[in-house]
């Protein structure tokens, strides 16, 4: 699935069938469901889950907590727009599912 195709699912009532937890978290966030996204992200182990967790706390405005999660993800603290970071995360994760 491409980023454009994934974004097209945002008008659907549920994430795409078979979506991984990481993509489900991003799907909820893009639809304004920060709490739902965070709930999913909390249960994802590994660097991908940590990256999403970092993004979500950055979006929330909790820079210290975001910094912790960026370190866990092995990623530099993002400084661009939230939209650009969401796109980068989604693009990376979608490429892993191909």
C-alpha positions as CSV (number, residue, x, y, z in Angstrom):
1,X,0.0,0.0,0.0
2,X,1.3,3.5,-0.8
3,X,1.0,6.5,1.4
4,X,-1.7,7.9,-0.8
5,X,-3.7,4.7,-0.6
6,X,-3.2,4.6,3.2
7,X,-4.4,8.2,3.5
8,X,-7.5,7.4,1.4
9,X,-8.6,4.9,4.1
10,X,-8.9,7.7,6.6
11,X,-12.5,8.3,5.6
12,X,-13.4,4.7,6.4
13,X,-14.9,3.8,9.7
14,X,-12.1,1.4,10.6
15,X,-8.4,0.9,9.8
16,X,-7.7,-1.2,6.6
17,X,-8.2,-4.9,7.2
18,X,-5.0,-6.6,8.3
19,X,-3.3,-3.4,9.3
20,X,-0.4,-3.8,11.7
21,X,-0.6,-2.1,15.1
22,X,1.9,0.6,14.1
23,X,-0.3,1.6,11.1
24,X,-3.4,1.3,13.1
25,X,-2.0,3.8,15.6
26,X,-1.1,6.2,12.8
27,X,-4.5,5.8,11.3
28,X,-6.2,6.7,14.6
29,X,-4.0,9.7,15.0
30,X,-4.7,11.0,11.5
31,X,-8.4,10.9,12.2
32,X,-8.0,13.0,15.4
33,X,-8.0,10.0,17.7
34,X,-4.8,10.8,19.8
35,X,-6.0,8.8,22.7
36,X,-6.8,5.8,20.6
37,X,-3.5,6.1,18.8
38,X,-1.6,6.4,22.1
39,X,-3.5,3.4,23.5
40,X,-2.3,1.3,20.5
41,X,1.2,2.6,20.6
42,X,1.7,1.8,24.3
43,X,1.4,-1.9,23.4
44,X,3.9,-1.9,20.6
45,X,7.4,-3.0,21.5
46,X,10.5,-2.1,19.5
47,X,11.8,1.0,17.7
48,X,8.7,1.4,15.4
49,X,6.4,1.7,18.4
50,X,8.8,4.0,20.2
51,X,8.9,6.3,17.1
52,X,5.2,6.5,17.0
53,X,5.1,7.1,20.7
54,X,7.7,9.9,20.3
55,X,5.6,11.5,17.6
56,X,2.5,11.4,19.6
57,X,4.1,13.0,22.7
58,X,5.7,15.6,20.5
59,X,2.2,16.3,19.1
60,X,0.9,16.5,22.6
61,X,3.5,19.1,23.4
62,X,5.4,16.9,25.9
63,X,8.9,17.5,24.6
64,X,10.7,15.7,27.5
65,X,8.6,12.5,27.1
66,X,8.9,12.7,23.3
67,X,12.7,13.0,23.7
68,X,12.8,9.8,25.8
69,X,10.8,7.9,23.1
70,X,13.0,9.3,20.2
71,X,16.0,7.9,22.1
72,X,14.3,4.5,22.5
73,X,13.5,4.6,18.8
74,X,17.1,5.4,17.8
75,X,15.8,8.5,16.0
76,X,16.8,12.1,16.3
77,X,14.2,14.4,17.8
78,X,12.1,15.7,15.0
79,X,12.0,19.4,14.3
80,X,9.9,19.6,11.1
81,X,6.1,19.8,10.9
82,X,4.0,17.1,12.5
83,X,2.5,16.4,9.2
84,X,5.9,15.7,7.6
85,X,6.8,13.5,10.5
86,X,3.6,11.5,10.2
87,X,4.2,11.1,6.5
88,X,7.8,9.9,7.1
89,X,6.7,7.4,9.7
90,X,3.8,6.1,7.6
91,X,6.0,5.8,4.5
92,X,8.7,3.9,6.4
93,X,6.2,1.5,8.0
94,X,4.3,1.0,4.7
95,X,7.5,0.1,3.0
96,X,8.2,-2.6,5.6
97,X,4.8,-4.3,4.8
98,X,5.6,-4.8,1.1
